[in-house]
């Protein structure tokens, strides 16, 4: 969570703020960030209702067992599992998984958006 562009912590969070208007940004892996305006008045506590986040992460996730396998897409390194650094667009290629001491694996997968909303 950030306030006026500065990281302030994770929810649940209690902040003592001066009177004024602030920009509050919430973000979470696999969800689109959400920015809301927060108005604070002197001596008036503010309690926020849950703010729903919409699924739509920018990067694919691949959980592996054992963890930390190297992930490739179209033969190019995409990052370590669980979070890959390459974005997926259009039809997803078959990812490859490798880790020293284990047999390499390449398997076709189908991607679907996360159906549930999460709130911070």
N, C-alpha and C positions, 0 to 999 in steps of 0.2 A: 504494500500500500504506500502511496506517496501523496504528499500534500504540497501543492505549489511546486511540483517537480522534485521534491526532496524526499527520499525514502524515510518513512517514519515507523515501520514495523509491520507486523502481521496481526490479523484479527484473532480474537477480540482485542481491542485496543482502547485505552483511555488516554486522552490528550488534554492538556491544559492550554487553551489558545486565547490569544488576545481577541478583542472584538474586531470583526472584519469579515470579508468574503474570501473563501478559500476554494481552490480547485483540488478535489479529492479524486485520485485515480486508483482503481482496484484492478488487480491483474492476478491471473492464475494459469498455470500450464494447461493447455488445450482449450482455453476459453478466450474470447475476445475481451480486451481490456475495457473497462467502463469508467467514464469520467463523469463526476457529478459536482455541482456547485454547492458549497456548504456555507451558510450564513450564520455567524456567531455573534450574539449580542451579550453585552456585559451582564454578568450575574444571572444568566439564563442557561442552564444546562441543555445540551442538545443530545438526544439519543436517536440514532439512525435505525430505521427499520431495515430488515435484510434487503440487500441490493442484489437482484438476480443477475448472473452472468450467463451469456449466451455461448453455447459451444461453437468452436471455430478456431481451434488452435492452428498455428502456422506450420508446425513441424510434426512429422509422423512419430509415433511411439511404437517400440517393439520390445516387449518383455521377453527375455530369454532365460533359460535355465541350462547351464550356469549363466549368471548375470555378466554383463559387460562384454558381450560378444561384439565383434566388429561387424557393422552393417554396411552392405554395398547396394547401390541401385544402379542398374545398367552398367555394372562393372566398376563404378566409381564409388570411392569411399564416401559414406553418408554420415558417419559418426558412430560412436559406441551406443549400444543399447543401454538404457531404454529410450534415450532421446537422440534422434538423428538431426543433423544440422541442415540437410537438404530439404527444400520444399517439394511437395508433390503437386503436380498440375495434371489435369486430364486423367487418362487411364494410368493407374499405378503400375510400374514395372514390378517384376518378380524380384523381391529382395534376396540378397545372399547374406548368410551369417557364417562367421568363422571365429574360432578362438583356438590358440595353440593347445595341442593335446586333444582336440576334438575334430570329428569329421565335418567338413564344410557342408552347408545345407542351402539350397535355393528352392523356394516354394512360392507358387502363385498365391496371392492373397486378395481378398476383396475388402475395400475400405468403405466405411459408412460413418456418417457423423454421429457424434455422441448424442443420444436422445434425451438424456436427463439434463435439467438445468442445475447449476450449483450456485449457492449464495455465499457471499463472504459476510 
